[in-house]
Amino acid sequence: MTATTGYYRIRFAADPVQLIFFRAGLNAWLRGLRWPESERVDAVLAVSEACTNSVQHAYPTGEPGDVDVTGRLVVDETARRIIVTVRDEGRWRTRASGHGYGLTTVRECMAEVRIRHDAAGTVVTMTSRPVPLLDAPDGGEGLSTTADSTQASPARQDL
């Protein structure tokens, strides 16, 4: 991936092992965007938590299902942001007493978090905090392209 790749997508089986491939791909995408390290770590943590929730809670034990993650770069005159969406087709479950802090972590790591759940599944949309524009090597505008790039995990090359 190059620094001008403004789109990311991966769809993977709701299996904890698949989270490894997802995290590596998201990290590579953000590094390609030259995302500042502290903000990259926060974004990967937030999106990982949302994906982990889908893997652990969306589908009844033994029922197959997928998690779909899309990310896009948004650039305006003053800053860059990423908007990442995590979707599953499972059922929303109310947080059980004594369970983790996944959604709290997501909200702490991102500027905005929206959660929608209905009979079709759950959609978590996260917007990062703004990061500085990149200086273009030719003195022109900073990074603003949104070229399309799709990535699938090794187990899901058929997508």
C-alpha positions in Angstrom: 0.0 0.0 0.0 1.2 3.5 -0.7 0.8 6.7 1.3 -2.0 7.7 -1.1 -4.2 4.7 -0.4 -7.3 6.3 1.1 -9.5 3.2 1.3 -9.2 0.0 3.4 -11.5 -3.0 3.4 -11.3 -6.5 4.9 -13.9 -9.1 5.5 -13.1 -12.0 7.8 -14.7 -14.9 9.5 -15.9 -14.1 13.1 -13.0 -16.2 14.5 -10.5 -14.9 17.1 -7.6 -16.2 15.0 -8.7 -13.9 12.1 -8.2 -10.8 14.3 -4.4 -11.2 13.8 -4.7 -10.7 10.0 -7.1 -7.8 10.4 -4.8 -6.0 12.9 -1.8 -6.4 10.6 -3.7 -5.1 7.6 -5.1 -2.1 9.5 -1.6 -1.2 10.9 -0.1 -1.5 7.4 -2.8 0.8 5.9 -2.3 3.5 8.6 1.5 3.3 8.3 1.0 3.8 4.5 -1.0 6.9 5.3 1.9 8.0 7.6 -0.5 8.2 10.5 1.1 9.6 13.7 2.1 6.7 15.9 0.1 7.6 19.0 -3.1 8.1 16.9 -2.4 4.9 14.9 -2.1 2.9 18.2 -5.4 4.4 19.4 -7.2 3.7 16.1 -6.0 0.1 15.9 -7.0 -0.5 19.6 -10.5 1.0 19.0 -11.2 -0.9 15.8 -9.7 -4.1 17.3 -12.1 -3.7 20.3 -15.1 -3.3 17.9 -14.1 -6.3 15.9 -13.5 -8.4 19.0 -17.0 -7.5 20.2 -18.3 -8.8 16.9 -16.3 -12.0 17.1 -17.3 -12.7 20.7 -20.8 -11.5 20.8 -22.5 -11.2 17.4 -23.1 -14.8 16.6 -24.3 -17.7 18.8 -21.5 -20.2 19.7 -20.9 -22.4 16.6 -22.9 -20.2 14.2 -20.7 -18.9 11.3 -20.6 -15.2 10.5 -18.4 -12.5 9.1 -17.1 -9.2 10.2 -16.7 -6.5 7.6 -14.3 -3.5 8.2 -14.0 -0.5 5.9 -11.9 2.5 6.4 -11.5 5.7 4.5 -9.3 8.7 4.7 -11.0 12.1 4.9 -8.9 15.2 4.2 -10.0 18.8 4.6 -8.2 22.1 4.6 -6.9 21.7 8.1 -6.5 18.0 9.0 -6.8 14.3 8.1 -9.2 11.9 9.7 -10.1 8.3 9.2 -13.6 6.9 9.4 -13.8 3.2 10.1 -16.9 1.1 10.1 -17.2 -2.4 11.6 -20.3 -4.4 10.5 -21.6 -7.8 11.5 -24.9 -9.6 10.8 -25.3 -10.9 14.4 -27.7 -9.9 17.1 -27.0 -7.1 19.6 -26.5 -8.3 23.2 -26.9 -6.1 26.2 -23.6 -5.9 28.2 -23.6 -8.5 30.9 -22.6 -7.3 34.4 -18.9 -7.6 35.1 -17.8 -7.9 31.5 -15.1 -5.9 29.8 -14.7 -2.3 28.8 -14.5 -2.7 25.0 -17.0 0.1 24.0 -15.6 2.4 26.7 -12.1 1.9 25.2 -13.4 2.5 21.7 -15.0 5.8 22.8 -11.8 6.9 24.6 -9.6 6.2 21.5 -11.7 7.9 18.9 -13.3 11.4 18.4 -16.7 10.1 17.5 -18.4 6.7 17.8 -21.8 5.8 16.5 -23.5 2.4 17.1 -26.5 1.2 15.3 -28.0 -2.2 15.9 -31.2 -3.8 14.4 -32.4 -7.1 13.0 -29.8 -6.9 10.2 -26.8 -6.7 12.6 -24.6 -4.1 14.3 -22.7 -1.2 12.7 -20.0 0.7 14.6 -18.7 3.8 12.9 -15.7 5.5 14.4 -14.1 8.8 13.4 -10.5 9.4 14.5 -9.2 12.6 16.1 -7.8 15.0 13.5 -4.1 14.6 12.6 -1.9 17.0 10.7 -1.9 17.2 6.9 1.2 15.8 5.2 3.5 18.1 3.3 3.6 17.2 -0.4 7.1 16.7 -1.7 6.5 19.1 -4.6 5.2 21.9 -2.3 1.6 21.2 -3.4 -1.3 20.3 -1.2 -1.1 17.6 1.4 -2.4 14.0 1.0 -5.9 14.2 -0.3 -6.4 11.3 -2.7 -8.9 8.5 -1.9 -7.7 5.8 -4.3 -9.5 2.5 -3.9 -7.7 -0.5 -2.3 -9.3 -3.6 -1.1 -7.6 -6.2 1.1 -8.8 -9.6 2.2 -7.3 -11.9 4.8 -5.5 -14.9 3.5 -8.4 -17.1 4.5 -10.9 -14.9 2.6 -9.2 -14.3 -0.8 -12.4 -15.2 -2.5 -14.0 -11.8 -1.7 
